[in-house]
């Protein structure tokens, strides 16, 4: 019997894998996607339960090391001040993301030319813009047109409601004359493509029980599967294999029953993001690629970028109804996004406003003396509950080769596959940027009326954005893939996730990851007959 | 023993002065505390026994508070462990949620109504003009 050969194997069913699968489905090629997690059930999400706040600290927490689901793989991040956050399921980390959905700025693609640091991307904002627009329709992006921080763009849906908390914070920015704008959010604020509208549950970051948040299990995947893409869940890819001709010829994976399987393919597309992708490429070392697949540049796993985050919180005299509404999406400020030579750092950052805490988190966060037990408990609690609002600060992280993903010599996942090890240092530029941002964050919260402020900088559990470890470029000695995500070394191998970012910008990367995946898929479709020449 | 534990819980989170918030000891959650602290059963039972031995159930509120403060030396870890666990149980109890002015239910499916917001504040942002650099 002839061996089963797919036209395309996609590894990973998260943000990027879903987008590329959907886009390629129209070719009617035989497409198989292998995902190490399964489909999530909205009824299992914490907002269904009275203990919803605690669930976010345990089984629906951000760290794979604390969740320890079989679908997760462990990550040794002991040698990094920023800890890895991800999720493994159909939908990937979009299951737990906040759905804050900004684009990169035009200047983010020209960092070297404009600011003399890092490298320019091999494409520009204009080239990616049609795919941002396409992604907005598929993911259902809510927002408000007219943001002067960007070239014109049209949101698909009305902006996320600001509520009293948003109004209060916006006034602080207004008093200082700083930029602020309703966030672009991948949240269906009205019925969209079969998704029910957002009802302001609050804890988007533990999964959306309403199905309003644009996680790809409810956006791209239902359409892609309907169009014929075969999505195999609980299948963990161990390695990509290469034939004598130097082309990828398929993958070896462990199926749901723990059996090793082989899937041959004419084309392999990797969509495992900034940690999973280099891990897989390094685990795919062979006699032809002794340092890891597609790694003749030596850059696979190097230039790891997070976004150094800080958390700035203010407490206000009045209740703000902060438990209502999408936790991570209301307002964004890019007042300090672009480089200003007067500052002690290059590049910049965004402020993204957060809603307030629920009662359990308020109490727990007050344990360190702020909300004591005993007769003073209620008085102290009432000064804090529903009176906090704040922001996260997302700093641009510049690429540095000493920040790496390598293979841990001892740690393995449940299938015995070597796990990734993170080595990362915050740069002097990032530290100066964080200091500047925290000071400005406190300033704007006080302008908004906060009577007390506090900050945590850097924020340790903030390794949500994983970028740069298989970077794009035109020079095969200085990059892993070309301007279309195609490996310089293995011509039928494509990478479509955050690992191909050249620089990080200072915004959440998911929108750009997906726009890139659509852009690369478009290139594949247009050049099918000559793709591997 | 649950009577003593209830008295401890009441000391940690008493009723509020205005009566809107119930005491933790009145909510019948001592069993939940025991369940949540199953991995720390020895610590819990040691503290409860020490309170009973100290005559906790016949003490005034101030005396009970002083007794628990004394546990910092004699029962290390007992009060912070029980207090933290209690907070996670107390603040999801329906009576407590109502006392806080919240609906006594999880967020889903009803959710919450939320105002769209005052968009006039953004007029000044637009008036200041574009702030992005061309690529």
Boltz contact constraints between the chains, C-beta under 6 A:
constraints:
  - contact:
      token1: [A, 47]
      token2: [B, 106]
      max_distance: 6.0
  - contact:
      token1: [A, 47]
      token2: [B, 107]
      max_distance: 6.0
  - contact:
      token1: [A, 47]
      token2: [B, 108]
      max_distance: 6.0
  - contact:
      token1: [A, 48]
      token2: [B, 106]
      max_distance: 6.0
  - contact:
      token1: [A, 48]
      token2: [B, 108]
      max_distance: 6.0
  - contact:
      token1: [A, 49]
      token2: [B, 106]
      max_distance: 6.0
  - contact:
      token1: [A, 50]
      token2: [B, 92]
      max_distance: 6.0
  - contact:
      token1: [A, 50]
      token2: [B, 106]
      max_distance: 6.0
  - contact:
      token1: [A, 51]
      token2: [B, 92]
      max_distance: 6.0
  - contact:
      token1: [A, 52]
      token2: [B, 106]
      max_distance: 6.0
  - contact:
      token1: [A, 54]
      token2: [B, 88]
      max_distance: 6.0
  - contact:
      token1: [A, 105]
      token2: [B, 132]
      max_distance: 6.0
  - contact:
      token1: [A, 106]
      token2: [B, 134]
      max_distance: 6.0
  - contact:
      token1: [A, 106]
      token2: [B, 135]
      max_distance: 6.0
  - contact:
      token1: [A, 107]
      token2: [B, 133]
      max_distance: 6.0
  - contact:
      token1: [A, 107]
      token2: [B, 135]
      max_distance: 6.0
  - contact:
      token1: [A, 109]
      token2: [B, 135]
      max_distance: 6.0
  - contact:
      token1: [A, 110]
      token2: [B, 135]
      max_distance: 6.0
  - contact:
      token1: [A, 124]
      token2: [B, 135]
      max_distance: 6.0
  - contact:
      token1: [A, 125]
      token2: [B, 135]
      max_distance: 6.0
  - contact:
      token1: [A, 146]
      token2: [B, 126]
      max_distance: 6.0
  - contact:
      token1: [A, 148]
      token2: [B, 126]
      max_distance: 6.0
  - contact:
      token1: [A, 148]
      token2: [B, 130]
      max_distance: 6.0
  - contact:
      token1: [A, 148]
      token2: [B, 131]
      max_distance: 6.0
  - contact:
      token1: [A, 149]
      token2: [B, 131]
      max_distance: 6.0
  - contact:
      token1: [A, 149]
      token2: [B, 132]
      max_distance: 6.0
  - contact:
      token1: [A, 150]
      token2: [B, 132]
      max_distance: 6.0
  - contact:
      token1: [A, 161]
      token2: [B, 114]
      max_distance: 6.0
  - contact:
      token1: [A, 161]
      token2: [B, 116]
      max_distance: 6.0
  - contact:
      token1: [A, 162]
      token2: [B, 117]
      max_distance: 6.0
  - contact:
      token1: [A, 163]
      token2: [B, 114]
      max_distance: 6.0
  - contact:
      token1: [A, 163]
      token2: [B, 115]
      max_distance: 6.0
  - contact:
      token1: [A, 166]
      token2: [B, 117]
      max_distance: 6.0
  - contact:
      token1: [A, 167]
      token2: [B, 117]
      max_distance: 6.0
  - contact:
      token1: [A, 167]
      token2: [B, 118]
      max_distance: 6.0
  - contact:
      token1: [A, 170]
      token2: [B, 121]
      max_distance: 6.0
  - contact:
      token1: [A, 174]
      token2: [B, 121]
      max_distance: 6.0
  - contact:
      token1: [A, 179]
      token2: [B, 125]
      max_distance: 6.0
  - contact:
      token1: [A, 179]
      token2: [B, 131]
      max_distance: 6.0
  - contact:
      token1: [A, 199]
      token2: [B, 111]
      max_distance: 6.0
  - contact:
      token1: [A, 200]
      token2: [B, 111]
      max_distance: 6.0
  - contact:
      token1: [A, 200]
      token2: [B, 112]
      max_distance: 6.0
  - contact:
      token1: [A, 200]
      token2: [B, 114]
      max_distance: 6.0
  - contact:
      token1: [A, 201]
      token2: [B, 107]
      max_distance: 6.0
  - contact:
      token1: [A, 201]
      token2: [B, 108]
      max_distance: 6.0
  - contact:
      token1: [A, 201]
      token2: [B, 111]
      max_distance: 6.0
  - contact:
      token1: [A, 202]
      token2: [B, 107]
      max_distance: 6.0
  - contact:
      token1: [A, 209]
      token2: [B, 108]
      max_distance: 6.0
  - contact:
      token1: [A, 324]
      token2: [B, 112]
      max_distance: 6.0
  - contact:
      token1: [A, 324]
      token2: [B, 114]
      max_distance: 6.0
  - contact:
      token1: [A, 325]
      token2: [B, 114]
      max_distance: 6.0
  - contact:
      token1: [A, 338]
      token2: [B, 133]
      max_distance: 6.0
  - contact:
      token1: [A, 359]
      token2: [B, 91]
      max_distance: 6.0
  - contact:
      token1: [A, 359]
      token2: [B, 100]
      max_distance: 6.0
  - contact:
      token1: [A, 360]
      token2: [B, 88]
      max_distance: 6.0
  - contact:
      token1: [A, 360]
      token2: [B, 91]
      max_distance: 6.0
  - contact:
      token1: [A, 363]
      token2: [B, 87]
      max_distance: 6.0
  - contact:
      token1: [A, 363]
      token2: [B, 91]
      max_distance: 6.0
  - contact:
      token1: [A, 364]
      token2: [B, 87]
      max_distance: 6.0
  - contact:
      token1: [A, 373]
      token2: [B, 12]
      max_distance: 6.0
  - contact:
      token1: [A, 373]
      token2: [B, 83]
      max_distance: 6.0
  - contact:
      token1: [A, 374]
      token2: [B, 65]
      max_distance: 6.0
  - contact:
      token1: [A, 377]
      token2: [B, 13]
      max_distance: 6.0
  - contact:
      token1: [A, 378]
      token2: [B, 16]
      max_distance: 6.0
  - contact:
      token1: [A, 378]
      token2: [B, 21]
      max_distance: 6.0
